[in-house]
Every structure is written in structure tokens, then in C-alpha cells.
């Protein structure tokens, strides 16, 4: 492949550059993805035009990173990041170059980039590829390799090793041996540890959106990065679960990793919940001896994790807070983890289904079912079997929930046919007792939806008030 097809908008952009005496190239991940046959909608452009030139020749330009030669051009409804060819000098803060010198050629610009697969450019004029470090060859062989010596590249920016792990999961690429070994060099480890927690979190989120997050998570553990940023999760290694019952094949850490694989790829909250759902098992683990039902007189160990969902929820909240996830995400993940140990079967009454909906929240039920299925997957790396009892229970639960929705049951206090003002009008004073009676009325309606009538509820309320 000597060239790629340049999108129409970028060709028109090139016409503007060329008519003003400049050249421009598409660079970075977009070129890599196009070589891989994927669509690329985020475009980064490198040019020999200086930022002041770019501001002059385009109508709408935002100086998003002008100190480093970068501006954002708004063109044809797109936001296109445009950076002047440059050479970077030293990275004292482990992220930004101490100084930037504008370079003479696209080849000079490509030499400062992190990995060979990202150090490829394509002319906006005709799609001609410029590939001084054989990035195409590494893409063909599915290899992640640094541009130049890995140690130096990683010491420039401590995020680059984590990006290597992330790319390995996103692209299903291997990491070249020298590049991978450099991640474990002590001074590189120090540089990794110096990055901001937000930058780590952003990479973690991208890992969790890959087809198989466990591949990068295992490398994260092997390189010590997991212990740096999420030590509580790393401590799950060696917490065994297997016993004669055959529920689990893996220890807690691998089970969490594989459960994450089994969660929906497009649901960040469920994947986070799956990754942390059993993190409290290390604290809850107990072992008891039971007589082997298959061999009388022989005793075996049975492993228990009573209330581990509570321990897991309690540990996950502070971890996600430390990683600076939004409060709404933290609250939902913790809620799912706290409730993931539910055991639905066809013996549940209609009232039990209504109470389940109230406890979980209607908007959380699909996510909780997905977490349940992910938990099942993580036991043996096997999806829920079609036609199995587990699948039947999932389908039945969904049907029972739809039936509750259809009957328009009262599923919150606001759905009651009476409110606090109604109770005060019949002589119940405001305060704790009124709140208690409202809750009792709600429980009554959960048991029997036909009780949700004004006169019936007021009669019950009077009786409760008198007792």
C-alpha cells in the first residue's frame, strides 16, 4: 500500500493549504486505522504552516494548544486539529516538551511520535504515504513498537507505556519484546507513577471498551501498573475460589478480569461494575470442612464469601472516587455491585418482583441483568448457555418485570393515591410517625396493588395511627 484514500473534506482543506503555499498531511491514529481498513472520523493534520499562518488562511480557528504549535480548525462541520511540524526537547514534567522547535519536514515531525504504527503520514493532496519507521510493517504483523529506543520514549511521557497496553487490547496487537521490557525498567516505572490519576483513568476507560479488556489488564498486572493505581484489585491475585462444587475455575482477580470481558462492550458502567464486583471477596473469604457427599468419611474444603457484595461495594466507591470518576457513575456502579448477588427463580411472588424493581430501580435492571450474565461468564469464560436454566431465569425475570410494568403498579411513594397532606387532614401529625405510616402504606400496595385506592389507604392509615 503506497497511498490511502483521502476524505473529500480533507482534500478541500489541502486546496486551501496548497493555494497559500503550504503542504499538509494526515497523521496519527487516523492513518493507522485506514491502513487497517477501519473508518477514521477523528482527523489530526500536520503542516509546515505556522499557527499564525493557519489562523490567517482559515476562517474559524481556535488556539487550543498554540504554545505547542496546535490549533483547531472548524471546517465543513468538523473540528480538525492542525499542528505545525515540530521537534520536542526534553519532557521535565513527563508529559509536555520543555520547548518546541518547528521542524522542516514531515519526516522530522514523525520522528517525535510514540509508536511506529502512529508515525505514518498521508499527504492530503493524493494520499501518498510517508512511513520512515516501517509502521506499515508493524501494523501488518500486529506489533506495537516505539519509535527509537523504548526507554527514552517512555521517559518522555509516563503515559506511553499505558497507551501501549491499551493499544494491545484495542487492536489485538502484541507488544514488541524490547518495548515491553522497557515498561519494567525502574526509572520508567517512576515516570509512570508520576502521571495524573485522570490520565490513567482515561486510558483505563479505553481499555474497558476494547473487545477483551483482560488482555491489557493482565499486562497491567504483570508490569506492576495495576498495583500502582489500583492496589486493592491487584491484591485479589491468589484469592482462590475453587472447591468441589465447581462454581469457579479462576481466582478472584482473573474472575473479575473475565467478568469484565463478558460485560457489554458498549456499557462503561457495567464493565466497571464487572471489574470490581468481587473485589471484597478477599475480606469475606472463609473456609469450612464438609463431608464429601461423593465419598463418605472424606472431608473437603468449601469456600464461602458471605456478604462479599457488601464488602465489594464498600471498597469500590473509594477506588472510583480516587480515580476521579463522576459521582453519578460511582453511585451506579456501587449500587449494581451491592445488589449483584440476587437469585431469581420461578418461585418469586409478584410482590417479590415488585420489591425487586423498587430496590434496584427500574432504570438499573437491564444493567444488573447484564452484570449477572457477566458474572456467570467470568466463572469459566463461557457465555450463558442458550436454553440453560440460567437463560430461562433471565428471560422469565424480564417477562415478570414487563408484566408489572403493564399493570401500572405503584413502585414509589409518589405513586400512592394518598400523600402526606391527605394523612394530616385525617389527624396524623407531621413527623416520623407520618413517614412511617406512608412507608407502611407503600409496603401494603407492593403486596397487593389493588390496595392503591384512596379510601382503602386512608382506612389503613387511621388504623395504624390508632395503634
C-alpha positions as CSV (number, residue, x, y, z in Angstrom):
1,X,0.0,0.0,0.0
2,X,1.6,3.2,-1.2
3,X,-1.4,5.5,-0.6
4,X,-4.7,5.8,1.1
5,X,-8.0,7.4,0.1
6,X,-8.2,10.9,1.5
7,X,-11.7,12.1,2.5
8,X,-13.3,14.8,0.4
9,X,-13.2,17.4,3.3
10,X,-9.5,16.9,3.8
11,X,-8.8,17.3,0.1
12,X,-10.7,20.6,0.2
13,X,-8.6,21.6,3.2
14,X,-5.5,20.8,1.3
15,X,-6.6,23.0,-1.6
16,X,-6.6,25.9,0.9
17,X,-3.2,25.0,2.3
18,X,-1.7,24.5,-1.2
19,X,-3.1,27.7,-2.6
20,X,-1.3,29.5,0.2
21,X,2.0,27.8,-0.5
22,X,1.9,25.1,2.2
23,X,1.7,21.3,2.4
24,X,-0.3,19.2,4.8
25,X,-0.5,15.5,5.9
26,X,-3.0,13.4,7.8
27,X,-1.2,11.8,10.7
28,X,-1.6,9.6,13.8
29,X,-4.3,7.1,14.6
30,X,-6.5,8.0,11.6
31,X,-3.8,6.8,9.1
32,X,-3.2,3.7,11.2
33,X,-6.9,2.9,11.2
34,X,-7.3,3.5,7.5
35,X,-4.4,1.1,6.8
36,X,-6.3,-1.4,9.0
37,X,-9.4,-0.9,6.8
38,X,-11.3,0.9,9.5
39,X,-13.2,4.2,9.4
40,X,-11.5,7.2,10.9
41,X,-13.6,10.2,11.8
42,X,-11.1,12.0,14.1
43,X,-8.5,13.7,12.0
44,X,-5.2,15.2,13.0
45,X,-3.2,17.2,10.4
46,X,0.4,18.1,10.4
47,X,1.6,21.0,8.2
48,X,4.6,23.2,7.5
49,X,2.3,26.2,8.0
50,X,2.9,28.0,11.3
51,X,0.0,28.5,13.7
52,X,-0.3,32.2,12.7
53,X,-0.5,31.1,9.0
54,X,-3.2,28.6,9.8
55,X,-5.2,31.3,11.6
56,X,-4.8,33.6,8.6
57,X,-5.9,31.2,5.9
58,X,-8.9,29.6,7.6
59,X,-12.0,31.4,8.8
60,X,-12.6,29.7,12.2
61,X,-9.5,28.7,14.1
62,X,-9.4,28.0,17.9
63,X,-5.9,28.3,19.5
64,X,-6.4,25.1,21.6
65,X,-2.6,24.3,22.1
66,X,-0.9,27.1,20.3
67,X,2.1,27.0,22.7
68,X,2.9,23.6,21.2
69,X,2.0,24.6,17.7
70,X,-1.5,23.2,17.7
71,X,-4.8,24.9,16.7
72,X,-8.2,23.5,15.9
73,X,-9.8,24.4,12.5
74,X,-13.5,24.3,12.1
75,X,-14.2,23.3,8.6
76,X,-17.2,21.5,6.9
77,X,-18.8,20.8,10.3
78,X,-15.6,19.1,11.5
79,X,-13.1,20.0,14.2
80,X,-9.7,19.2,12.8
81,X,-6.6,19.5,15.0
82,X,-3.7,21.1,13.0
83,X,-0.2,21.0,14.3
84,X,2.9,22.6,12.8
85,X,5.8,20.1,12.1
86,X,7.9,20.2,15.2
87,X,10.7,18.7,17.2
88,X,10.3,18.3,21.0
89,X,13.0,18.9,23.6
90,X,13.1,17.2,27.0
91,X,10.0,16.4,29.0
92,X,10.7,17.5,32.6
93,X,7.0,17.1,33.6
94,X,6.8,13.7,32.0
95,X,4.1,14.9,29.6
96,X,4.8,18.2,27.8
97,X,8.0,19.1,26.0
98,X,10.0,21.8,27.7
99,X,10.4,23.6,24.4
100,X,9.1,23.1,20.9
101,X,11.1,23.8,17.7
102,X,9.3,23.9,14.4
103,X,10.7,21.2,12.1
104,X,11.4,21.4,8.4
105,X,9.8,18.2,7.2
106,X,7.1,15.7,7.9
107,X,9.8,13.1,8.5
108,X,11.2,15.2,11.3
109,X,7.8,15.5,12.8
110,X,7.1,11.8,12.7
111,X,10.4,11.0,14.5
112,X,9.0,12.5,17.7
113,X,5.9,10.2,17.9
114,X,5.4,7.3,20.3
115,X,4.9,4.1,18.2
116,X,5.8,3.2,14.7
117,X,2.2,2.5,13.8
118,X,1.3,6.1,14.8
119,X,4.3,7.6,13.0
120,X,2.9,7.3,9.5
121,X,1.6,10.3,7.4
122,X,-0.5,10.5,4.3
123,X,-0.5,13.5,2.0
124,X,-3.8,15.4,1.9
125,X,-3.2,16.0,-1.8
126,X,-3.0,12.5,-3.1
127,X,-2.9,10.1,-0.1
128,X,0.8,9.3,-0.6
129,X,2.1,7.5,2.5
130,X,5.2,8.7,4.3
131,X,6.5,5.9,6.6
132,X,10.1,6.4,7.8
133,X,9.9,3.8,10.6
134,X,8.1,0.9,8.8
135,X,4.9,1.4,10.7
136,X,3.0,-0.3,7.9
137,X,5.2,-3.4,8.5
138,X,4.4,-3.4,12.2
139,X,0.7,-2.9,11.5
140,X,0.8,-5.9,9.1
141,X,2.5,-8.1,11.8
142,X,0.3,-6.6,14.6
143,X,3.2,-5.4,16.6
144,X,3.5,-2.3,18.9
145,X,7.0,-0.9,18.8
146,X,8.3,2.5,19.9
147,X,9.9,5.0,17.5
148,X,13.5,4.7,18.6
149,X,14.7,3.4,21.9
150,X,11.7,2.4,24.1
151,X,13.4,3.6,27.4
152,X,13.8,7.2,26.0
153,X,10.4,7.3,24.6
154,X,8.8,6.2,27.8
155,X,10.8,8.6,29.9
156,X,9.5,11.4,27.8
157,X,5.9,10.7,28.8
158,X,4.9,8.2,31.5
159,X,1.5,7.6,29.9
160,X,3.1,6.0,26.8
161,X,3.6,2.6,28.5
162,X,-0.1,2.5,29.5
163,X,-1.0,3.5,25.9
164,X,0.9,0.6,24.7
165,X,-1.1,-1.7,26.9
166,X,-4.3,0.0,25.8
167,X,-3.5,-0.3,22.1
168,X,-2.7,-4.0,22.6
169,X,-6.2,-4.6,23.7
170,X,-7.9,-2.3,21.3
171,X,-6.1,-3.6,18.2
172,X,-5.3,-7.1,19.4
173,X,-1.6,-6.4,18.8
174,X,1.3,-7.9,20.6
175,X,4.0,-5.6,22.2
176,X,7.5,-6.0,20.8
177,X,9.8,-7.6,23.4
178,X,12.2,-4.7,23.9
179,X,9.3,-2.2,24.1
180,X,7.5,-4.4,26.7
181,X,10.7,-4.9,28.8
182,X,11.3,-1.2,28.9
183,X,8.0,-0.7,30.8
184,X,9.5,-2.6,33.8
185,X,12.7,-0.5,34.0
186,X,12.7,1.2,37.5
187,X,13.1,4.7,36.2
188,X,10.3,4.1,33.7
189,X,8.1,2.8,36.5
190,X,8.8,6.0,38.4
191,X,7.8,8.1,35.4
192,X,4.6,6.0,35.0
193,X,3.7,6.6,38.7
194,X,4.1,10.4,38.2
195,X,1.2,10.7,35.7
196,X,-2.0,12.3,36.9
197,X,-4.8,10.0,38.0
198,X,-7.1,11.5,35.4
199,X,-4.8,10.4,32.5
200,X,-4.6,6.9,34.0
201,X,-8.4,6.8,34.3
202,X,-8.9,7.9,30.7
203,X,-6.7,5.0,29.5
204,X,-8.5,2.5,31.8
205,X,-11.8,3.5,30.3
206,X,-10.5,3.0,26.8
207,X,-9.2,-0.5,27.8
208,X,-12.6,-1.4,29.2
209,X,-14.2,-0.5,25.9
210,X,-12.0,-3.0,24.0
211,X,-13.2,-6.4,22.9
212,X,-11.2,-8.2,25.5
213,X,-10.1,-5.9,28.4
214,X,-8.5,-8.9,30.3
215,X,-5.6,-9.0,27.8
216,X,-4.5,-5.4,28.8
217,X,-5.4,-5.9,32.4
218,X,-3.2,-9.0,32.7
219,X,-0.3,-6.9,31.2
220,X,-1.1,-4.1,33.5
221,X,-0.7,-6.6,36.4
222,X,2.5,-8.1,35.0
223,X,4.1,-4.7,34.6
224,X,3.2,-3.5,38.1
225,X,0.9,-0.7,36.8
226,X,-2.2,-2.3,38.3
227,X,-0.6,-2.3,41.7
228,X,0.5,1.4,41.3
229,X,-3.0,2.7,40.6
230,X,-5.5,0.1,41.9
231,X,-3.6,-1.9,44.6
232,X,-6.9,-3.2,46.0
233,X,-7.6,-5.0,42.8
234,X,-4.1,-6.4,42.5
235,X,-4.4,-7.9,46.0
236,X,-7.1,-10.2,44.7
237,X,-4.4,-12.3,43.0
238,X,-4.2,-15.7,44.8
239,X,-7.6,-15.4,46.5
240,X,-8.8,-18.8,45.4
241,X,-12.4,-19.7,44.9
242,X,-12.5,-23.3,43.5
243,X,-13.9,-26.1,45.5
244,X,-15.7,-29.4,44.9
245,X,-18.8,-27.6,43.8
246,X,-17.2,-26.4,40.6
247,X,-18.7,-22.9,40.6
248,X,-15.4,-21.2,40.0
249,X,-12.3,-22.1,37.9
250,X,-10.3,-18.9,38.5
251,X,-9.0,-16.9,41.4
252,X,-10.8,-13.6,42.2
253,X,-8.6,-11.4,40.1
254,X,-8.9,-13.4,36.9
255,X,-12.6,-13.9,37.6
256,X,-13.0,-10.1,37.8
257,X,-11.0,-9.7,34.6
258,X,-13.0,-12.3,32.7
259,X,-16.3,-11.0,34.0
260,X,-15.3,-7.6,32.6
261,X,-14.8,-9.4,29.2
262,X,-18.3,-10.8,29.5
263,X,-20.0,-7.5,30.1
264,X,-21.4,-5.5,27.2
265,X,-18.6,-3.6,25.4
266,X,-20.8,-0.5,24.9
267,X,-21.7,-0.2,28.6
268,X,-19.0,1.5,30.6
269,X,-20.9,1.3,33.9
270,X,-21.5,-2.5,33.7
271,X,-17.9,-3.1,32.6
272,X,-16.6,-1.1,35.6
273,X,-19.0,-3.0,37.9
274,X,-17.9,-6.3,36.5
275,X,-14.2,-5.4,37.0
276,X,-14.8,-4.6,40.7
277,X,-17.8,-6.7,41.6
278,X,-15.9,-9.3,43.7
279,X,-13.1,-7.1,44.9
280,X,-14.3,-7.6,48.5
281,X,-14.0,-11.4,48.4
282,X,-10.5,-11.3,49.9
283,X,-12.1,-9.8,53.1
284,X,-15.1,-12.1,53.1
285,X,-13.4,-15.4,52.4
286,X,-13.9,-18.3,54.9
287,X,-13.3,-22.0,54.5
288,X,-15.3,-24.8,56.2
289,X,-14.8,-28.5,56.2
290,X,-17.7,-30.7,55.0
291,X,-18.1,-34.4,54.5
292,X,-17.7,-35.2,50.8
293,X,-21.2,-36.3,49.6
294,X,-19.4,-38.4,46.9
295,X,-17.1,-40.1,49.3
296,X,-18.4,-40.8,52.8
297,X,-15.9,-40.2,55.6
298,X,-13.7,-38.0,53.4
299,X,-13.9,-34.2,54.3
300,X,-13.4,-31.4,51.8
301,X,-12.9,-27.7,52.0
302,X,-15.8,-25.5,50.9
303,X,-15.0,-21.8,50.3
304,X,-17.6,-19.2,51.3
305,X,-17.8,-15.4,50.6
306,X,-20.7,-14.4,52.7
307,X,-21.8,-10.8,52.2
308,X,-18.9,-10.2,49.8
309,X,-21.1,-8.0,47.7
310,X,-21.3,-5.5,50.6
311,X,-17.5,-5.6,51.1
312,X,-17.0,-5.1,47.4
313,X,-19.4,-2.2,47.2
314,X,-17.7,-0.5,50.2
315,X,-14.3,-0.9,48.6
316,X,-15.3,0.1,45.1
317,X,-16.7,3.5,46.0
318,X,-13.5,5.0,47.4
319,X,-11.4,3.5,44.5
320,X,-13.6,5.1,41.8
321,X,-13.6,8.4,43.8
322,X,-9.8,8.2,43.9
323,X,-9.7,7.6,40.1
324,X,-12.0,10.7,39.8
325,X,-14.9,9.1,38.1
326,X,-18.1,11.2,38.1
327,X,-20.3,10.8,41.2
328,X,-23.2,9.5,39.1
329,X,-21.0,6.7,37.7
330,X,-19.7,5.8,41.1
331,X,-23.1,5.7,42.7
332,X,-24.5,3.5,39.9
333,X,-21.5,1.1,39.9
334,X,-21.6,0.7,43.7
335,X,-25.4,0.1,43.6
336,X,-25.0,-2.6,40.9
337,X,-22.2,-4.3,42.9
338,X,-24.1,-4.2,46.1
339,X,-27.1,-5.9,44.5
340,X,-25.4,-8.4,42.1
341,X,-26.0,-11.4,44.3
342,X,-29.7,-11.9,43.6
343,X,-31.1,-15.3,42.9
344,X,-34.3,-15.1,40.9
345,X,-36.3,-18.2,40.2
346,X,-39.9,-19.0,39.2
347,X,-41.0,-19.3,42.8
348,X,-40.8,-15.5,43.3
349,X,-44.2,-14.0,44.0
350,X,-45.5,-11.0,42.1
351,X,-44.9,-8.9,45.3
352,X,-41.3,-10.1,45.4
353,X,-40.8,-9.0,41.8
354,X,-42.3,-5.5,42.6
355,X,-40.0,-5.2,45.7
356,X,-37.0,-6.2,43.5
357,X,-37.9,-3.4,41.0
358,X,-38.2,-0.9,43.8
359,X,-34.9,-2.0,45.4
360,X,-32.9,-2.0,42.2
361,X,-34.6,0.9,40.4
362,X,-36.3,0.4,37.0
363,X,-33.5,2.1,35.1
364,X,-30.9,-0.2,36.6
365,X,-32.5,-3.6,36.0
366,X,-31.1,-4.1,32.5
367,X,-27.6,-3.3,33.7
368,X,-27.9,-5.6,36.7
369,X,-29.0,-8.5,34.5
370,X,-26.0,-7.8,32.2
371,X,-23.7,-7.8,35.3
372,X,-25.3,-11.1,36.4
373,X,-24.6,-12.6,33.0
374,X,-21.0,-11.2,33.1
375,X,-20.5,-12.8,36.5
376,X,-21.6,-16.1,35.0
377,X,-19.2,-15.7,32.1
378,X,-16.3,-15.0,34.5
379,X,-16.7,-18.3,36.2
380,X,-15.4,-20.4,33.3
381,X,-15.0,-17.9,30.4
382,X,-18.2,-19.3,28.9
383,X,-21.3,-17.3,27.9
384,X,-24.7,-18.1,29.4
385,X,-25.7,-21.3,27.5
386,X,-28.7,-21.0,25.2
387,X,-31.5,-23.0,26.7
388,X,-29.9,-23.3,30.1
389,X,-31.7,-22.8,33.3
390,X,-29.8,-19.5,33.8
391,X,-31.0,-18.2,30.5
392,X,-34.5,-19.3,31.2
393,X,-34.5,-17.4,34.5
394,X,-33.2,-14.3,32.9
395,X,-36.0,-14.4,30.3
396,X,-38.6,-15.2,32.9
397,X,-37.4,-12.3,35.1
398,X,-37.7,-9.9,32.2
399,X,-41.2,-11.2,31.4
400,X,-42.3,-10.8,35.0
401,X,-41.0,-7.2,35.1
402,X,-42.8,-6.4,31.9
403,X,-46.0,-7.8,33.5
404,X,-45.5,-5.5,36.5
405,X,-45.0,-2.5,34.1
406,X,-48.2,-3.4,32.3
407,X,-50.3,-3.4,35.5
408,X,-49.0,0.1,36.3
409,X,-48.2,-0.8,39.9
410,X,-47.2,1.8,42.5
411,X,-43.4,1.5,42.6
412,X,-42.7,4.6,44.6
413,X,-44.3,6.7,47.3
414,X,-45.3,9.3,44.7
415,X,-47.4,6.6,43.0
416,X,-49.6,6.2,46.1
417,X,-53.2,7.6,45.8
418,X,-52.6,9.5,49.1
419,X,-49.8,11.7,50.3
420,X,-48.6,13.4,53.4
421,X,-51.2,16.2,53.2
422,X,-54.0,13.6,53.0
423,X,-52.8,11.9,56.1
424,X,-52.5,15.2,58.0
425,X,-56.1,16.0,57.1
426,X,-57.3,12.9,59.0
427,X,-55.4,13.9,62.1
428,X,-51.9,12.3,61.6
429,X,-49.4,14.9,62.7
430,X,-46.3,15.7,60.5
431,X,-43.2,13.9,61.7
432,X,-41.6,10.5,62.0
433,X,-44.9,8.7,62.5
434,X,-46.4,10.2,59.3
435,X,-43.3,9.0,57.4
436,X,-43.6,5.6,59.0
437,X,-47.3,5.3,58.0
438,X,-46.6,6.4,54.4
439,X,-44.0,3.7,54.1
440,X,-46.3,1.1,55.6
441,X,-49.0,2.0,53.0
442,X,-46.4,1.7,50.3
443,X,-45.4,-1.8,51.5
444,X,-49.1,-2.7,51.6
445,X,-49.5,-1.7,48.0
446,X,-46.4,-3.6,46.9
447,X,-48.0,-6.7,48.4
448,X,-51.4,-6.0,46.8
449,X,-51.7,-3.4,44.1
450,X,-55.5,-3.3,44.4
451,X,-55.0,-1.6,47.8
452,X,-53.8,1.5,46.0
453,X,-57.1,3.3,46.3
454,X,-57.6,6.5,48.3
455,X,-60.3,5.3,50.7
456,X,-58.7,1.9,51.3
457,X,-55.3,3.6,52.1
458,X,-56.9,6.2,54.4
459,X,-58.6,3.4,56.4
460,X,-55.4,1.6,56.8
461,X,-53.7,4.8,57.8
462,X,-56.3,5.5,60.5
463,X,-55.8,2.0,61.9
464,X,-52.0,2.4,62.0
465,X,-52.3,5.8,63.7
466,X,-54.5,4.4,66.4
467,X,-52.2,1.5,67.2
